[in-house]
C-alpha cells in the first residue's frame, strides 16, 4: 500500500526532509528534528517510503505429491 490516500504524517517520508542519521531528519522548514516528528508542511514523497517485507509462505501443509506432475 505505497500509494494510500491516508498516510500518517512523519518526517521520515516527507519531501521537505533529508535523513541525517538513524533518528534525525534535516527539515527545510523546521531544521533538525526527530524522525517521528510531524508538521503542517508535510508533503508525502512515495520514493522515501520503504514498504514492509511480505510474510514468508508456509509450505508445511503441502507434501511432495502436491509439487509433482
FITOR-546498 format. One record per residue: chain; residue number from 0; x, y, z of N, C-alpha, C in turn. Coordinates in steps of 0.02 Angstrom, whole numbers, m for minus. Each point is the difference from the previous one (the first is absolute). Example, Ala and Ser with C-alpha at 12.3 -4.5 7.8 and 13.67 -1.06 7.14 Angstrom:
<nodes>
<node chain="A" n="0" n_X="660" n_Y="m284" n_Z="390" ca_X="m45" ca_Y="59" ca_Z="0" c_X="45" c_Y="60" c_Z="0"/>
<node chain="A" n="1" n_X="m18" n_Y="53" n_Z="m36" ca_X="42" ca_Y="59" ca_Z="3" c_X="m39" c_Y="55" c_Z="37"/>
</nodes>
This chain:
<nodes>
<node chain="A" n="0" n_X="42" n_Y="m60" n_Z="0" ca_X="m42" ca_Y="60" ca_Z="0" c_X="44" c_Y="62" c_Z="0"/>
<node chain="A" n="1" n_X="39" n_Y="8" n_Z="m50" ca_X="47" ca_Y="55" ca_Z="m4" c_X="m35" c_Y="66" c_Z="m16"/>
<node chain="A" n="2" n_X="m57" n_Y="m3" n_Z="m35" ca_X="m34" ca_Y="61" ca_Z="m21" c_X="m70" c_Y="6" c_Z="30"/>
<node chain="A" n="3" n_X="m5" n_Y="m12" n_Z="64" ca_X="m64" ca_Y="8" ca_Z="35" c_X="m20" c_Y="73" c_Z="2"/>
<node chain="A" n="4" n_X="m64" n_Y="14" n_Z="9" ca_X="m23" ca_Y="69" ca_Z="6" c_X="16" c_Y="29" c_Z="68"/>
<node chain="A" n="5" n_X="m8" n_Y="m39" n_Z="53" ca_X="12" ca_Y="23" ca_Z="68" c_X="67" c_Y="m25" c_Z="25"/>
<node chain="A" n="6" n_X="52" n_Y="40" n_Z="m7" ca_X="66" ca_Y="m17" ca_Z="24" c_X="12" c_Y="36" c_Z="66"/>
<node chain="A" n="7" n_X="19" n_Y="m37" n_Z="53" ca_X="14" ca_Y="35" ca_Z="63" c_X="61" c_Y="45" c_Z="m8"/>
<node chain="A" n="8" n_X="m4" n_Y="61" n_Z="24" ca_X="54" ca_Y="48" ca_Z="m8" c_X="61" c_Y="m20" c_Z="40"/>
<node chain="A" n="9" n_X="57" n_Y="4" n_Z="m32" ca_X="64" ca_Y="m14" ca_Z="34" c_X="55" c_Y="32" c_Z="m41"/>
<node chain="A" n="10" n_X="47" n_Y="31" n_Z="33" ca_X="56" ca_Y="32" ca_Z="m36" c_X="43" c_Y="m50" c_Z="m37"/>
<node chain="A" n="11" n_X="m6" n_Y="m64" n_Z="16" ca_X="40" ca_Y="m51" ca_Z="m32" c_X="m11" c_Y="m3" c_Z="m75"/>
<node chain="A" n="12" n_X="m62" n_Y="8" n_Z="m22" ca_X="m15" ca_Y="m3" ca_Z="m72" c_X="m34" c_Y="64" c_Z="m25"/>
<node chain="A" n="13" n_X="25" n_Y="56" n_Z="23" ca_X="m23" ca_Y="66" ca_Z="m23" c_X="48" c_Y="26" c_Z="m54"/>
<node chain="A" n="14" n_X="m27" n_Y="33" n_Z="m50" ca_X="41" ca_Y="28" ca_Z="m54" c_X="44" c_Y="58" c_Z="24"/>
<node chain="A" n="15" n_X="m18" n_Y="31" n_Z="56" ca_X="38" ca_Y="56" ca_Z="27" c_X="58" c_Y="m21" c_Z="44"/>
<node chain="A" n="16" n_X="7" n_Y="m65" n_Z="14" ca_X="52" ca_Y="m23" ca_Z="46" c_X="52" c_Y="m44" c_Z="m33"/>
<node chain="A" n="17" n_X="59" n_Y="m1" n_Z="30" ca_X="55" ca_Y="m42" ca_Z="m22" c_X="29" c_Y="m37" c_Z="60"/>
<node chain="A" n="18" n_X="9" n_Y="m65" n_Z="m6" ca_X="26" ca_Y="m40" ca_Z="55" c_X="72" c_Y="18" c_Z="15"/>
<node chain="A" n="19" n_X="14" n_Y="17" n_Z="64" ca_X="69" ca_Y="15" ca_Z="22" c_X="32" c_Y="m64" c_Z="27"/>
<node chain="A" n="20" n_X="m33" n_Y="m31" n_Z="48" ca_X="22" ca_Y="m64" ca_Z="27" c_X="m62" c_Y="m41" c_Z="17"/>
<node chain="A" n="21" n_X="7" n_Y="m52" n_Z="40" ca_X="m55" ca_Y="m46" ca_Z="13" c_X="m63" c_Y="33" c_Z="27"/>
<node chain="A" n="22" n_X="7" n_Y="49" n_Z="44" ca_X="m58" ca_Y="28" ca_Z="33" c_X="m7" c_Y="76" c_Z="m6"/>
<node chain="A" n="23" n_X="36" n_Y="31" n_Z="m47" ca_X="m5" ca_Y="73" ca_Z="m10" c_X="m12" c_Y="17" c_Z="m73"/>
<node chain="A" n="24" n_X="m42" n_Y="50" n_Z="m11" ca_X="m17" ca_Y="24" ca_Z="m67" c_X="17" c_Y="74" c_Z="m4"/>
<node chain="A" n="25" n_X="29" n_Y="21" n_Z="m56" ca_X="12" ca_Y="71" ca_Z="m12" c_X="m58" c_Y="25" c_Z="m42"/>
<node chain="A" n="26" n_X="m43" n_Y="41" n_Z="31" ca_X="m60" ca_Y="26" ca_Z="m33" c_X="14" c_Y="70" c_Z="m28"/>
<node chain="A" n="27" n_X="m25" n_Y="13" n_Z="m60" ca_X="7" ca_Y="66" ca_Z="m31" c_X="m37" c_Y="53" c_Z="41"/>
<node chain="A" n="28" n_X="m56" n_Y="m18" n_Z="29" ca_X="m42" ca_Y="48" ca_Z="36" c_X="18" c_Y="8" c_Z="73"/>
<node chain="A" n="29" n_X="21" n_Y="m55" n_Z="34" ca_X="9" ca_Y="2" ca_Z="73" c_X="70" c_Y="m16" c_Z="24"/>
<node chain="A" n="30" n_X="47" n_Y="m15" n_Z="m43" ca_X="68" ca_Y="m16" ca_Z="21" c_X="7" c_Y="m74" c_Z="18"/>
<node chain="A" n="31" n_X="43" n_Y="m15" n_Z="48" ca_X="11" ca_Y="m69" ca_Z="21" c_X="m56" c_Y="m21" c_Z="47"/>
<node chain="A" n="32" n_X="m33" n_Y="m55" n_Z="m18" ca_X="m56" ca_Y="m27" ca_Z="40" c_X="7" c_Y="m75" c_Z="6"/>
<node chain="A" n="33" n_X="m37" n_Y="m29" n_Z="47" ca_X="m2" ca_Y="m73" ca_Z="8" c_X="m40" c_Y="m30" c_Z="m58"/>
<node chain="A" n="34" n_X="14" n_Y="m62" n_Z="m17" ca_X="m34" ca_Y="m31" ca_Z="m57" c_X="m74" c_Y="m12" c_Z="14"/>
<node chain="A" n="35" n_X="m21" n_Y="1" n_Z="62" ca_X="m71" ca_Y="m10" ca_Z="17" c_X="m39" c_Y="65" c_Z="1"/>
<node chain="A" n="36" n_X="33" n_Y="56" n_Z="m9" ca_X="m34" ca_Y="65" ca_Z="m1" c_X="m46" c_Y="6" c_Z="m60"/>
<node chain="A" n="37" n_X="m45" n_Y="49" n_Z="3" ca_X="m46" ca_Y="14" ca_Z="m55" c_X="m20" c_Y="73" c_Z="4"/>
<node chain="A" n="38" n_X="m19" n_Y="29" n_Z="m57" ca_X="m21" ca_Y="70" ca_Z="0" c_X="m52" c_Y="11" c_Z="m55"/>
<node chain="A" n="39" n_X="m26" n_Y="61" n_Z="m4" ca_X="m51" ca_Y="16" ca_Z="m50" c_X="27" c_Y="4" c_Z="m71"/>
<node chain="A" n="40" n_X="65" n_Y="6" n_Z="m8" ca_X="31" ca_Y="6" ca_Z="m66" c_X="18" c_Y="m69" c_Z="m29"/>
<node chain="A" n="41" n_X="m28" n_Y="m53" n_Z="28" ca_X="14" ca_Y="m68" ca_Z="m23" c_X="m20" c_Y="m8" c_Z="m73"/>
<node chain="A" n="42" n_X="46" n_Y="m25" n_Z="m40" ca_X="m13" ca_Y="m14" ca_Z="m71" c_X="27" c_Y="m70" c_Z="m13"/>
<node chain="A" n="43" n_X="m44" n_Y="m47" n_Z="m15" ca_X="18" ca_Y="m71" ca_Z="m7" c_X="44" c_Y="m12" c_Z="m61"/>
<node chain="A" n="44" n_X="55" n_Y="m36" n_Z="9" ca_X="45" ca_Y="m20" ca_Z="m53" c_X="1" c_Y="m76" c_Z="m1"/>
<node chain="A" n="45" n_X="m34" n_Y="m32" n_Z="m49" ca_X="m4" ca_Y="m73" ca_Z="0" c_X="67" c_Y="m35" c_Z="m10"/>
<node chain="A" n="46" n_X="50" n_Y="34" n_Z="m27" ca_X="65" ca_Y="m30" ca_Z="m11" c_X="39" c_Y="m9" c_Z="66"/>
<node chain="A" n="47" n_X="m18" n_Y="35" n_Z="53" ca_X="33" ca_Y="m6" ca_Z="65" c_X="m31" c_Y="m54" c_Z="43"/>
<node chain="A" n="48" n_X="m59" n_Y="m23" n_Z="m17" ca_X="m34" ca_Y="m49" ca_Z="40" c_X="25" c_Y="m70" c_Z="m16"/>
<node chain="A" n="49" n_X="21" n_Y="m37" n_Z="50" ca_X="24" ca_Y="m68" ca_Z="m9" c_X="m55" c_Y="m47" c_Z="22"/>
<node chain="A" n="50" n_X="m29" n_Y="m38" n_Z="m47" ca_X="m55" ca_Y="m45" ca_Z="18" c_X="24" c_Y="m58" c_Z="43"/>
<node chain="A" n="51" n_X="m45" n_Y="m27" n_Z="40" ca_X="18" ca_Y="m56" ca_Z="43" c_X="9" c_Y="m63" c_Z="m43"/>
<node chain="A" n="52" n_X="40" n_Y="m46" n_Z="25" ca_X="13" ca_Y="m62" ca_Z="m37" c_X="m61" c_Y="m45" c_Z="2"/>
<node chain="A" n="53" n_X="m14" n_Y="m37" n_Z="m54" ca_X="m57" ca_Y="m46" ca_Z="0" c_X="14" c_Y="m59" c_Z="48"/>
<node chain="A" n="54" n_X="m54" n_Y="m29" n_Z="24" ca_X="6" ca_Y="m57" ca_Z="45" c_X="29" c_Y="m60" c_Z="m38"/>
<node chain="A" n="55" n_X="38" n_Y="m41" n_Z="35" ca_X="27" ca_Y="m60" ca_Z="m30" c_X="m56" c_Y="m50" c_Z="m11"/>
<node chain="A" n="56" n_X="2" n_Y="m35" n_Z="m56" ca_X="m52" ca_Y="m49" ca_Z="m15" c_X="11" c_Y="m63" c_Z="41"/>
<node chain="A" n="57" n_X="m55" n_Y="m31" n_Z="21" ca_X="3" ca_Y="m60" ca_Z="40" c_X="m16" c_Y="m61" c_Z="m44"/>
<node chain="A" n="58" n_X="51" n_Y="m39" n_Z="m17" ca_X="m9" ca_Y="m58" ca_Z="m43" c_X="m6" c_Y="m65" c_Z="41"/>
<node chain="A" n="59" n_X="m5" n_Y="5" n_Z="65" ca_X="m3" ca_Y="m60" ca_Z="42" c_X="m64" c_Y="m40" c_Z="m10"/>
<node chain="A" n="60" n_X="m54" n_Y="32" n_Z="m23" ca_X="m63" ca_Y="m37" ca_Z="m10" c_X="m1" c_Y="m39" c_Z="m65"/>
<node chain="A" n="61" n_X="50" n_Y="8" n_Z="m43" ca_X="4" ca_Y="m36" ca_Z="m63" c_X="48" c_Y="m58" c_Z="7"/>
<node chain="A" n="62" n_X="m10" n_Y="m52" n_Z="m41" ca_X="47" ca_Y="m55" ca_Z="m1" c_X="32" c_Y="m4" c_Z="m69"/>
<node chain="A" n="63" n_X="43" n_Y="m48" n_Z="m10" ca_X="38" ca_Y="m7" ca_Z="m62" c_X="m47" c_Y="m14" c_Z="m60"/>
<node chain="A" n="64" n_X="m54" n_Y="m33" n_Z="12" ca_X="m48" ca_Y="m16" ca_Z="m53" c_X="m31" c_Y="64" c_Z="m30"/>
<node chain="A" n="65" n_X="m9" n_Y="51" n_Z="39" ca_X="m29" ca_Y="62" ca_Z="m24" c_X="45" c_Y="36" c_Z="m50"/>
<node chain="A" n="66" n_X="65" n_Y="m13" n_Z="3" ca_X="48" ca_Y="34" ca_Z="m44" c_X="22" c_Y="m42" c_Z="m60"/>
<node chain="A" n="67" n_X="m28" n_Y="m57" n_Z="m8" ca_X="20" ca_Y="m43" ca_Z="m57" c_X="m53" c_Y="4" c_Z="m55"/>
<node chain="A" n="68" n_X="23" n_Y="m15" n_Z="m61" ca_X="m46" ca_Y="1" ca_Z="m58" c_X="m26" c_Y="m67" c_Z="m13"/>
</nodes>
